[in-house]
């Protein structure tokens, strides 16, 4: 099969999809890896292998089905890891990745995906996600206290772009922050040297507390907040692709590459929509070219994962916190709306949200798990009371 170079619109759509993906969540991945005690060199290896994993999976699935199938890491999952991994080792983190990938693989092989999503009330899943993400939203505005010019410029850039070009709002905020860092000398250019870093192998370690307290919430968030919207986006764009093979392939890639820092490979939603729109190509049957281009750009980004990591190391934490928070504002708003939109489930959802957001670590198990337990108990009790 001979492939010719795609025309400019699909190339541009593929580039923008990857740029938006990295701009919106590379900082969150950096925080998640750092929370597990990873060194800058190890974080660079994570970003390298993540880019390669997304490139291989996007290219493979797109070329096989001739449909614009984009993959992505789970941004909400990375946010959960960033808040839950402190106190756990890097080896335990890899064990969590493998455990979650095995659960996802089981869902794909058995076709349990849809049934599992129906078993857990979506309001409680959304409330747990909102509780996990709350800290990132608060950090966005807390950073104003010590870095008003930097964070204020990023917020202003985001606001203006949101008014006139909402798709690129996070990218504009990122660029505005970089410009301010360069002008004020907050970017340590001697640290941000271009580099290619080979990923390193980390042997997994499994503990009951981490698998229960982080692994299960991570699995639920990945399925409910990344894979489910990704599959829905494909369907909404008019592409009929068998769901189970997509879940199986992405889970297998995660399982294979987890020891190198690939914490999740999922079906993309937001970035996929860029490649599935009419702007990518006027002909629906040729929009797979945009996804194929995105796969190539993912591979290029993976090769230079060391440079991306070094850039994040060279930037002030306020830039990372603000960018991560702005990238997750939509997810926070959407999760809260879904969690509290149904009056029947509202009390159980707010309990789930508050327990998760509290950060309470009971018996060595993270607050995300206890939020689901507390919310589930309330949901069951209130449902029986209303039926009585």
C-alpha positions as CSV (number, residue, x, y, z in Angstrom):
1,X,0.0,0.0,0.0
2,X,1.5,3.3,-1.1
3,X,0.7,6.4,0.9
4,X,1.0,9.9,-0.6
5,X,1.5,13.0,1.5
6,X,-1.9,14.3,2.7
7,X,-3.0,17.8,1.4
8,X,-2.5,20.8,3.7
9,X,-5.9,20.8,5.6
10,X,-5.5,17.3,7.0
11,X,-1.9,17.9,7.8
12,X,-2.8,21.1,9.7
13,X,-5.7,19.4,11.5
14,X,-3.4,16.6,12.6
15,X,-0.8,19.0,13.8
16,X,-3.3,21.1,15.7
17,X,-4.8,18.0,17.3
18,X,-1.4,16.9,18.7
19,X,-0.5,20.5,19.7
20,X,-3.8,20.9,21.6
21,X,-3.3,17.5,23.3
22,X,0.2,18.3,24.5
23,X,-0.6,21.9,25.5
24,X,-3.6,20.8,27.5
25,X,-2.1,17.9,29.4
26,X,1.7,17.6,29.2
27,X,1.9,19.7,32.4
28,X,-0.6,17.4,34.2
29,X,1.4,14.3,33.1
30,X,4.6,16.0,34.5
31,X,2.8,16.6,37.8
32,X,1.6,13.0,37.9
33,X,5.0,11.6,37.3
34,X,6.6,14.0,39.8
35,X,4.0,12.9,42.4
36,X,5.3,9.4,42.1
37,X,8.8,10.5,42.7
38,X,10.0,10.4,39.1
39,X,13.2,12.3,38.2
40,X,13.2,14.8,35.3
41,X,15.1,12.2,33.3
42,X,12.4,9.6,34.0
43,X,9.6,12.1,33.2
44,X,11.3,12.7,29.9
45,X,11.3,9.0,29.2
46,X,7.6,8.9,30.0
47,X,6.8,11.6,27.5
48,X,9.0,10.0,24.9
49,X,7.2,6.6,25.2
50,X,3.7,8.2,25.5
51,X,4.3,10.0,22.2
52,X,5.4,6.8,20.5
53,X,2.5,4.9,22.0
54,X,0.0,7.4,20.7
55,X,1.7,7.6,17.3
56,X,1.7,3.8,16.8
57,X,-1.9,3.3,18.1
58,X,-3.3,6.2,16.1
59,X,-1.5,5.3,12.9
60,X,-2.3,1.5,13.3
61,X,-6.1,1.9,14.0
62,X,-6.6,4.7,11.5
63,X,-4.9,2.9,8.6
64,X,-6.6,-0.4,9.5
65,X,-10.1,1.0,9.6
66,X,-9.6,4.0,7.2
67,X,-11.4,6.0,9.8
68,X,-10.0,9.0,11.8
69,X,-9.4,7.1,15.1
70,X,-7.2,9.2,17.4
71,X,-5.8,7.9,20.7
72,X,-4.8,9.9,23.7
73,X,-3.7,9.5,27.3
74,X,-6.3,9.9,29.9
75,X,-6.0,13.5,31.0
76,X,-8.6,13.1,33.9
77,X,-6.7,9.9,34.8
78,X,-3.4,11.8,34.9
79,X,-5.1,14.4,37.2
80,X,-6.2,11.6,39.5
81,X,-2.7,10.2,39.6
82,X,-1.2,13.6,40.4
83,X,-3.4,14.0,43.4
84,X,-3.3,10.3,44.6
85,X,0.3,9.2,44.0
86,X,2.2,11.2,46.6
87,X,3.4,8.7,49.2
88,X,3.5,5.9,46.7
89,X,6.6,4.7,44.8
90,X,7.2,4.8,41.1
91,X,7.1,1.0,41.1
92,X,3.7,1.1,42.7
93,X,2.6,3.6,40.0
94,X,3.6,1.2,37.3
95,X,1.7,-1.6,39.1
96,X,-1.4,0.6,39.1
97,X,-1.0,1.2,35.3
98,X,-0.8,-2.5,34.7
99,X,-3.8,-3.3,36.9
100,X,-6.0,-0.7,35.3
101,X,-4.9,-1.9,31.8
102,X,-5.9,-5.4,32.7
103,X,-9.3,-4.3,33.8
104,X,-9.8,-2.3,30.6
105,X,-8.6,-5.3,28.6
106,X,-11.2,-7.5,30.4
107,X,-13.9,-5.0,29.5
108,X,-12.9,-5.1,25.8
109,X,-12.5,-8.9,25.5
110,X,-15.8,-9.7,27.3
111,X,-17.8,-6.7,26.0
112,X,-18.5,-5.6,29.5
113,X,-17.7,-1.9,28.8
114,X,-21.3,-0.8,28.2
115,X,-22.7,-2.9,31.0
116,X,-20.1,-1.7,33.5
117,X,-20.8,1.9,32.7
118,X,-24.5,1.3,33.3
119,X,-23.8,-0.4,36.6
120,X,-22.1,2.7,38.1
121,X,-24.4,5.8,38.3
122,X,-22.9,8.3,35.9
123,X,-23.7,11.1,38.4
124,X,-21.4,9.5,40.9
125,X,-18.6,8.9,38.4
126,X,-18.9,12.6,37.4
127,X,-18.9,13.7,41.0
128,X,-15.7,11.7,41.7
129,X,-14.0,13.2,38.7
130,X,-15.0,16.7,39.7
131,X,-13.6,16.2,43.2
132,X,-10.3,14.9,41.7
133,X,-10.1,17.9,39.3
134,X,-11.1,20.6,41.9
135,X,-7.5,21.1,43.1
136,X,-6.3,21.9,39.6
137,X,-9.0,24.6,39.2
138,X,-8.1,26.1,42.5
139,X,-4.4,26.1,41.7
140,X,-5.1,28.1,38.6
141,X,-6.2,31.1,40.7
142,X,-4.0,30.5,43.7
143,X,-1.0,31.0,41.5
144,X,-2.1,34.6,40.9
145,X,-0.9,35.4,44.4
146,X,2.8,35.1,43.7
147,X,2.9,35.4,39.9
148,X,0.2,37.9,39.0
149,X,1.8,39.1,35.7
150,X,2.5,35.5,34.4
151,X,-0.8,34.0,35.5
152,X,-2.9,37.1,34.7
153,X,-1.5,37.2,31.2
154,X,-2.3,33.5,30.7
155,X,-5.8,34.0,32.0
156,X,-6.3,37.1,29.7
157,X,-5.0,35.2,26.7
158,X,-7.3,32.3,27.5
159,X,-10.3,34.6,27.9
160,X,-9.7,36.4,24.6
161,X,-9.2,33.2,22.6
162,X,-12.2,31.7,24.3
163,X,-14.3,34.5,22.8
164,X,-13.0,34.4,19.3
165,X,-11.3,31.0,18.8
166,X,-12.3,28.7,21.6
167,X,-10.5,25.6,20.2
168,X,-7.2,27.3,20.6
169,X,-7.8,29.0,24.0
170,X,-5.3,26.7,25.9
171,X,-2.7,27.0,23.2
172,X,-3.0,30.8,23.4
173,X,-2.7,30.7,27.2
174,X,0.4,28.5,26.9
175,X,2.1,30.9,24.4
176,X,1.2,34.0,26.4
177,X,2.8,32.4,29.5
178,X,5.9,31.4,27.6
179,X,6.3,35.0,26.3
180,X,6.0,36.4,29.8
181,X,8.5,33.9,31.1
182,X,11.0,34.8,28.4
183,X,10.6,38.6,28.9
184,X,10.8,38.4,32.7
185,X,13.6,35.8,32.8
186,X,11.5,33.1,34.5
187,X,12.4,30.6,31.7
188,X,15.7,29.0,32.5
189,X,16.8,28.4,28.9
190,X,20.0,26.7,30.0
191,X,17.9,23.9,31.4
192,X,15.6,23.6,28.4
193,X,18.1,22.3,26.0
194,X,16.9,20.1,23.2
195,X,17.4,16.4,24.0
196,X,16.4,12.9,23.0
197,X,15.9,10.7,26.1
198,X,15.5,6.9,25.9
199,X,12.7,5.6,28.2
200,X,13.8,3.5,31.2
201,X,12.2,0.3,32.4
202,X,10.6,0.4,35.9
203,X,9.6,-2.9,37.4
204,X,6.0,-2.9,38.8
205,X,5.1,-3.3,42.4
206,X,1.6,-4.2,43.6
207,X,0.0,-3.3,46.9
208,X,-3.6,-3.9,47.8
209,X,-4.1,-0.4,49.2
210,X,-2.8,1.3,46.0
211,X,-4.7,-1.0,43.6
212,X,-7.9,-0.5,45.6
213,X,-7.5,3.2,46.4
214,X,-6.0,4.4,43.1
215,X,-6.2,1.6,40.6
216,X,-9.9,1.2,40.6
217,X,-10.8,4.9,40.6
218,X,-8.1,5.4,37.8
219,X,-9.8,2.6,35.8
220,X,-13.3,4.1,36.3
221,X,-12.2,7.6,35.4
222,X,-10.3,6.4,32.3
223,X,-13.3,4.4,31.0
224,X,-16.0,6.9,31.9
225,X,-14.2,10.2,31.1
226,X,-11.9,9.2,28.2
227,X,-12.9,6.0,26.4
228,X,-16.7,6.5,26.6
229,X,-16.6,10.1,25.2
230,X,-14.0,9.0,22.6
231,X,-16.4,6.2,21.3
232,X,-19.3,8.7,21.5
233,X,-17.4,11.2,19.4
234,X,-16.7,8.6,16.7
235,X,-20.4,7.7,16.6
236,X,-21.5,11.3,16.5
237,X,-19.2,12.0,13.6
238,X,-20.8,9.2,11.7
239,X,-18.1,6.6,11.9
240,X,-19.1,3.0,12.7
241,X,-16.2,1.2,14.2
242,X,-16.4,-1.9,16.4
243,X,-15.8,-0.7,20.0
244,X,-14.4,-3.8,21.6
245,X,-11.3,-4.1,19.3
246,X,-10.5,-0.5,20.0
247,X,-10.6,-1.1,23.7
248,X,-8.6,-4.3,23.4
249,X,-5.8,-2.8,21.2
250,X,-5.4,0.3,23.4
251,X,-5.4,-1.8,26.6
252,X,-2.8,-4.2,25.2
253,X,-0.5,-1.3,24.2
254,X,-0.8,0.2,27.7
255,X,-0.1,-3.2,29.2
256,X,3.0,-3.7,27.1
257,X,4.4,-0.2,27.6
258,X,3.3,0.5,31.2
259,X,6.8,-0.2,32.7
260,X,8.1,2.6,30.5
261,X,5.7,5.2,31.8
262,X,2.7,4.7,29.4
263,X,0.0,5.1,32.1
264,X,-2.9,4.9,29.6
265,X,-3.8,4.7,25.9
266,X,-7.4,5.6,25.2
267,X,-9.8,6.7,22.5
268,X,-9.5,10.4,22.1
269,X,-12.5,12.7,22.1
270,X,-11.6,16.4,22.0
271,X,-8.6,16.1,19.8
272,X,-10.3,13.5,17.6
273,X,-13.1,15.9,16.9
274,X,-10.5,18.2,15.2
275,X,-9.6,15.5,12.8
276,X,-13.2,14.4,12.3
277,X,-14.6,17.8,11.4
278,X,-15.2,19.3,7.9
279,X,-12.2,21.6,8.4
280,X,-9.9,18.5,8.3
281,X,-11.3,17.5,4.9
282,X,-14.6,18.3,3.1
283,X,-15.0,14.6,2.3
284,X,-15.9,12.5,5.3
285,X,-14.2,9.3,3.9
286,X,-10.9,11.1,3.6
287,X,-10.6,12.6,7.1
288,X,-8.6,9.6,8.1
289,X,-5.7,11.4,6.5
290,X,-5.8,14.0,9.3
291,X,-5.7,11.3,11.9
292,X,-2.8,9.6,10.1
293,X,-0.9,12.9,10.1
294,X,-1.6,13.3,13.8
295,X,-0.1,9.8,14.3
296,X,3.1,11.0,12.6
297,X,3.2,14.2,14.6
298,X,2.7,12.1,17.8
299,X,5.8,10.0,16.9
300,X,7.8,13.2,16.3
301,X,6.7,14.6,19.6
302,X,7.7,11.3,21.2
303,X,11.2,11.5,19.8
304,X,11.6,14.9,21.4
305,X,9.9,14.0,24.7
306,X,13.1,14.9,26.5
307,X,12.9,18.4,25.2
308,X,9.3,18.7,26.3
309,X,10.2,17.5,29.7
310,X,13.2,19.8,30.0
311,X,11.0,22.8,28.9
312,X,8.5,22.0,31.7
313,X,11.4,21.7,34.2
314,X,12.7,25.1,33.1
315,X,9.3,26.8,33.6
316,X,8.0,28.1,36.9
317,X,5.4,25.8,38.7
318,X,2.9,28.6,38.4
319,X,2.9,28.3,34.6
320,X,2.3,24.5,34.9
321,X,-0.5,24.9,37.5
322,X,-2.2,27.6,35.5
323,X,-2.0,25.8,32.2
324,X,-3.2,22.5,33.7
325,X,-6.1,24.3,35.4
326,X,-7.2,26.1,32.3
327,X,-7.0,22.9,30.3
328,X,-9.3,21.2,32.8
329,X,-11.9,24.0,33.3
330,X,-14.2,22.4,30.8
331,X,-13.9,19.0,32.4
332,X,-14.6,20.4,35.8
333,X,-17.7,22.3,34.6
334,X,-19.0,19.4,32.7
335,X,-18.5,16.9,35.5
336,X,-20.2,19.2,38.1
337,X,-23.1,19.8,35.7
338,X,-23.5,16.0,35.1
339,X,-23.2,15.2,38.8
340,X,-25.7,17.8,40.1
341,X,-28.1,18.0,37.1
342,X,-30.3,15.2,38.4
343,X,-32.2,16.2,41.6
344,X,-32.8,12.6,42.5
345,X,-29.0,11.8,42.7
346,X,-27.9,15.2,43.9
347,X,-27.3,14.4,47.6
348,X,-25.3,11.3,46.8
349,X,-23.3,13.1,44.2
350,X,-22.4,16.0,46.5
351,X,-21.2,13.5,49.1
352,X,-19.1,11.8,46.5
353,X,-17.7,15.1,45.4
354,X,-16.9,16.4,48.9
355,X,-15.3,13.2,50.1
356,X,-13.1,13.0,47.0
357,X,-12.1,16.6,47.1
358,X,-11.2,16.4,50.8
359,X,-8.1,14.4,50.0
360,X,-8.8,12.2,53.0
361,X,-6.5,9.2,52.9
362,X,-8.1,6.5,55.1
363,X,-6.3,3.2,55.8
364,X,-3.8,4.0,53.2
365,X,-6.6,4.3,50.5
366,X,-7.1,7.5,48.5
367,X,-10.1,9.8,48.8
368,X,-11.3,9.0,45.3
369,X,-12.2,5.4,46.4
370,X,-13.9,6.6,49.6
371,X,-15.8,9.2,47.7
372,X,-17.3,6.4,45.5
373,X,-18.0,4.3,48.5
374,X,-19.7,7.1,50.5
375,X,-21.7,8.2,47.4
376,X,-22.7,4.7,46.6
377,X,-24.0,4.1,50.1
378,X,-26.0,7.3,50.0
379,X,-27.3,6.5,46.5
380,X,-28.5,3.1,47.5
381,X,-30.1,4.3,50.8
382,X,-31.8,7.3,49.2
383,X,-33.1,5.2,46.2
384,X,-34.6,2.6,48.6
385,X,-36.2,5.4,50.7
386,X,-37.8,7.0,47.7
387,X,-39.2,3.6,46.5
388,X,-40.6,2.9,50.0
